[in-house]
Amino acid sequence: MNVKTNFKPNTKLEKYGVKAGYAFSYFLGTTILFGVLNWLDKMPQNWSYFNIMIITFSVIMWGAILKRLLK
């Protein structure tokens, strides 16, 4: 099936959409991880959503560093 699009590549709107989608995915993934860890009682009592955000952000940074090193 051939579908032709009339979109210009790399427009400002497309770049904004990619960044917004990435941020949405980050918060959705962090929320799901927080919910699962909370539901299974695997989180320390004094931890909050912010602690899970730090963990997921560090995993993302390690992935970006590894990607650059392997390039």
MARGUMI-776357 format. One line per field, with one value per residue: x, y, z of N, C-alpha, C, O, CB in turn; residue in one letter. Coordinates in Angstrom, 1 decimal, padded with zeros to 4 digits. Last residue first. Glycine has a CB too. Example, Ala and Ser with C-alpha at 12.3 -4.5 7.8 and 13.67 -1.06 7.14 Angstrom:
// MARGUMI-776357
n.c1: [012.8 013.2]
n.c2: [-002.2 -005.7]
n.c3: [007.1 007.8]
ca.c1: [013.7 012.3]
ca.c2: [-001.1 -004.5]
ca.c3: [007.1 007.8]
c.c1: [012.9 013.2]
c.c2: [000.0 -003.3]
c.c3: [007.9 007.8]
o.c1: [013.4 014.2]
o.c2: [001.1 -003.3]
o.c3: [008.0 008.5]
cb.c1: [014.1 011.3]
cb.c2: [-000.6 -004.5]
cb.c3: [005.7 009.0]
torvex: [S A]
END
This chain:
// MARGUMI-776357
n.c1: [028.8 029.1 028.9 026.2 025.0 025.8 024.5 021.8 021.7 022.2 019.9 017.9 018.6 018.2 015.4 014.6 015.6 014.1 011.5 011.6 011.8 009.3 007.5 009.4 010.3 010.0 009.7 010.9 008.9 007.4 004.6 003.2 002.4 004.8 005.6 003.5 003.6 006.2 005.8 003.8 005.3 007.3 005.8 004.7 007.0 008.0 006.0 006.0 008.6 008.2 006.2 007.6 009.6 008.0 006.7 008.8 009.5 007.2 007.2 009.4 010.3 011.4 009.9 006.6 004.0 002.3 002.6 001.2 001.3 000.8 000.8]
n.c2: [004.4 003.7 006.1 006.8 004.7 005.3 007.7 006.8 005.1 006.8 008.4 006.5 006.0 008.5 008.6 006.6 007.7 010.1 009.0 007.8 010.1 011.3 009.7 008.6 006.7 005.7 002.9 001.4 -000.8 -003.0 -003.5 -003.7 -001.0 000.3 -000.7 000.1 002.9 003.4 002.5 004.3 006.7 006.3 006.1 008.7 010.3 009.4 010.0 012.8 013.3 012.3 014.0 016.4 015.9 015.5 017.9 019.6 018.6 019.2 022.0 022.6 019.8 017.5 017.4 018.2 016.1 014.7 011.3 008.4 005.1 002.0 -001.2]
n.c3: [019.0 021.7 023.0 022.5 024.0 026.6 027.0 026.8 029.0 031.1 030.9 031.5 034.2 035.3 035.0 036.8 039.2 039.4 039.5 042.0 043.6 043.1 044.3 047.2 050.2 052.7 052.4 049.3 047.3 047.0 046.9 044.6 044.3 043.9 041.5 039.9 040.1 039.1 036.4 035.6 035.8 034.0 031.6 031.6 031.4 028.9 027.2 027.3 026.3 023.7 022.8 022.8 020.9 018.6 018.4 017.8 015.3 014.0 014.0 012.5 010.3 009.1 005.9 005.2 004.1 002.5 001.6 000.2 000.4 -001.0 000.0]
ca.c1: [028.6 029.1 030.1 027.3 024.7 026.2 026.0 022.3 021.5 023.2 021.2 017.9 018.7 019.5 016.2 014.3 016.0 015.6 011.9 011.5 012.9 010.5 007.5 008.2 010.4 010.2 008.6 011.1 009.5 008.8 005.3 003.9 001.4 003.9 006.5 003.8 002.4 005.8 006.8 003.6 004.0 007.6 006.6 003.8 006.1 008.8 006.4 004.8 008.3 009.3 006.0 006.4 010.0 008.9 006.0 008.1 010.5 007.6 006.1 009.4 009.7 012.1 010.7 007.9 004.7 002.7 002.4 002.0 000.6 001.5 000.0]
ca.c2: [005.0 002.6 005.4 007.6 004.9 004.0 007.6 007.8 004.6 005.7 009.0 007.1 004.9 008.0 009.5 006.4 006.4 010.1 009.9 006.9 009.1 011.9 009.7 009.2 007.1 007.1 003.7 001.8 000.5 -003.1 -003.1 -004.9 -002.1 000.6 -000.9 -001.3 002.2 003.8 001.9 002.9 006.5 006.5 005.0 007.6 010.4 009.4 008.6 012.1 013.7 011.8 012.6 016.3 016.2 014.4 016.7 019.8 018.6 017.9 021.3 022.9 021.1 018.3 016.8 018.6 016.7 016.0 012.3 009.6 006.3 003.3 000.0]
ca.c3: [017.7 020.7 023.0 022.0 022.6 025.9 027.0 025.9 027.6 030.8 030.6 030.2 033.2 035.2 034.3 035.3 038.7 039.3 038.4 040.8 043.6 042.7 042.9 046.6 048.8 052.6 052.9 050.7 047.5 046.8 048.2 045.0 044.4 045.1 042.7 040.1 040.5 040.4 037.3 035.6 036.6 035.4 032.1 031.6 032.6 030.2 027.4 027.7 027.7 024.6 022.8 023.6 022.3 019.1 018.6 019.1 016.4 014.1 014.7 013.9 010.6 010.1 006.9 005.0 005.2 002.0 002.6 000.0 001.0 -001.1 000.0]
c.c1: [029.9 029.0 030.2 028.6 025.8 026.0 026.5 023.9 022.0 023.0 022.3 019.3 018.7 019.7 017.7 015.2 015.8 016.1 013.4 011.8 012.8 011.7 008.8 008.4 009.2 010.4 008.7 010.0 009.8 009.6 006.8 004.7 002.0 003.0 005.7 004.6 002.7 004.6 006.5 004.5 003.7 006.4 007.0 004.6 005.2 007.9 007.2 005.2 007.0 009.0 007.0 006.1 008.8 009.3 006.8 007.3 009.8 008.6 006.5 008.4 009.7 011.5 011.3 008.8 006.1 003.4 002.9 001.6 001.6 000.8 000.9]
c.c2: [004.9 003.1 004.3 006.9 005.7 004.1 006.4 007.8 005.5 005.2 007.9 007.7 005.4 006.8 009.1 007.4 006.2 008.8 010.0 007.7 008.2 011.0 010.3 009.0 007.7 007.6 005.2 002.8 000.8 -001.8 -003.4 -004.7 -003.4 -000.5 -000.6 -001.6 000.7 003.0 002.2 002.2 005.0 006.3 005.1 006.3 009.2 009.4 008.5 010.6 012.9 012.1 011.9 014.8 016.0 014.7 015.6 018.6 018.7 017.7 019.8 022.2 021.4 019.7 017.8 018.0 017.1 016.8 013.6 010.7 007.4 004.5 001.2]
c.c3: [016.9 019.2 022.0 022.0 021.9 024.4 026.3 025.8 026.6 029.4 030.4 029.9 031.8 034.3 034.2 034.5 037.2 038.8 038.3 039.6 042.4 042.6 042.4 045.1 048.2 051.1 052.6 051.1 049.0 046.9 048.1 046.4 045.0 045.4 044.0 041.3 040.8 040.9 038.8 036.5 036.7 036.3 033.5 032.1 032.7 031.4 028.7 028.0 028.2 026.0 023.8 023.8 023.2 020.6 019.1 019.4 017.8 015.2 014.9 014.7 012.1 010.3 007.8 006.2 004.8 003.1 002.1 001.0 000.9 -000.6 000.0]
o.c1: [029.9 029.1 031.3 029.4 026.2 026.9 027.4 024.5 022.5 024.0 023.1 019.7 019.4 020.7 018.3 015.6 016.7 017.1 013.9 012.4 013.9 012.5 009.3 009.3 008.1 010.8 007.8 009.4 008.9 010.8 007.4 005.3 001.4 002.7 005.9 004.3 002.2 004.6 006.6 004.1 003.3 006.5 007.0 004.1 004.8 008.1 007.0 004.7 007.0 009.1 006.6 005.7 008.9 009.3 006.4 007.2 010.2 008.5 006.1 008.5 009.9 012.3 011.7 008.4 006.8 003.5 003.9 000.5 002.7 -000.3 001.7]
o.c2: [005.4 002.3 004.0 007.0 005.4 003.6 006.5 007.9 005.1 004.9 008.1 007.6 004.9 006.7 009.2 007.0 005.8 008.8 009.9 007.2 007.9 011.1 009.8 008.4 007.4 008.7 005.9 003.6 000.5 -001.8 -003.9 -005.6 -004.1 -000.9 -001.3 -002.5 000.1 002.5 001.3 001.3 004.6 005.7 004.1 005.6 008.8 008.6 007.5 010.0 012.5 011.2 011.0 014.4 015.5 013.7 014.8 018.2 018.1 016.8 019.2 021.7 020.4 020.7 018.9 018.1 016.3 018.0 013.7 010.9 007.4 004.8 001.4]
o.c3: [015.8 018.3 021.4 021.0 020.8 023.6 025.5 024.7 025.6 028.8 029.5 028.8 030.9 033.6 033.2 033.4 036.5 038.0 037.1 038.6 041.8 041.7 041.3 044.6 048.7 050.9 052.4 050.3 049.8 046.6 049.0 046.8 045.7 046.5 045.0 042.1 041.7 042.1 039.6 037.3 037.8 037.3 034.3 032.9 033.8 032.3 029.4 029.0 029.3 026.9 024.5 024.9 024.3 021.4 020.0 020.6 018.8 016.0 015.9 015.8 012.9 010.4 007.4 007.3 004.1 003.1 001.3 001.3 001.4 -001.1 000.9]
cb.c1: [028.1 028.0 030.3 027.4 023.3 025.4 026.5 021.8 020.0 023.0 021.6 016.8 017.5 020.0 016.1 012.8 015.3 016.1 011.3 010.0 012.8 010.8 006.3 008.1 010.9 011.4 008.4 012.5 008.7 009.1 004.7 004.9 000.7 003.2 007.7 004.5 001.4 005.6 008.2 003.6 002.9 008.2 007.9 003.3 005.3 009.8 007.2 003.8 008.0 010.7 006.0 005.2 010.5 010.2 005.3 007.1 011.6 008.2 004.8 009.3 008.2 013.6 011.8 008.1 004.7 001.5 003.0 001.9 000.2 002.0 -001.0]
cb.c2: [006.3 001.7 004.8 008.9 005.5 002.9 007.6 009.2 004.4 004.6 009.8 008.2 003.9 007.5 010.9 006.6 005.2 010.4 011.3 006.4 008.3 013.1 010.4 010.7 005.9 007.5 003.5 002.5 001.7 -003.7 -004.0 -005.3 -002.4 002.0 000.0 -001.9 002.3 005.3 002.4 002.3 007.3 007.9 004.9 007.3 011.7 010.6 008.1 012.1 015.2 012.3 011.9 017.0 017.7 014.4 016.3 021.0 019.6 017.3 021.4 024.4 021.2 018.4 015.9 020.2 015.8 016.8 012.0 010.2 006.0 003.5 000.0]
cb.c3: [017.8 021.0 024.4 022.8 022.3 026.5 028.5 026.2 027.5 031.9 031.8 030.1 033.4 036.6 035.0 035.1 039.5 040.7 038.6 040.7 044.9 043.6 042.3 047.0 047.9 053.4 054.4 050.9 046.9 045.4 049.3 044.0 043.1 044.9 042.7 038.8 039.4 040.5 037.0 034.2 036.0 035.6 031.2 030.2 032.6 030.2 026.2 026.6 027.8 024.2 021.5 023.0 022.4 018.2 017.4 018.9 016.2 012.8 013.8 014.1 010.1 009.8 006.3 005.0 006.4 001.6 004.0 -001.4 002.5 -002.6 001.2]
torvex: [K L L R K L I A G W M I V S F T I I M I N F Y S W N Q P M K D L W N L V G F L I T T G L F Y S F A Y G A K V G Y K E L K T N P K F N T K V N M]
END
